């Protein structure tokens, strides 16, 4: 009778351990699937964040380029105005020199005419 009871207990213990191992294997498989799903979601989130960051960088670069173009345009306008002002001032100076030269020539002609009249 003892053998029968011990055999029954042994069989019961073995069946419980096999069932327990199957459950643990299933749990491990579920854990692996959950880990794979979580990894896929993390990769997707990282890809979306990277795409958003790249878009932000591209937009920022576009704004910087536009600002630089506006700055260059302003500098070109300012340089054009400076050249115009310099040309106007140079023209005024040349006009002044020509006028003075004309007055000097007129004075010299008048003086020469006066000397000629005095000499005759």
Buried (B, 14 or more C-beta within 10 A) or exposed (E): EEEEEEEEEEEEEEEEEEEEEEEEEEEEEEEEEEEEEEEEEEEEEEEEEEEEEEEEEEEEEEEEEEEEEEEEEEEEEEEEEEEEEEEEEEEEEEEEEEEEEEEEEEEEEEEEEEEEEEEE
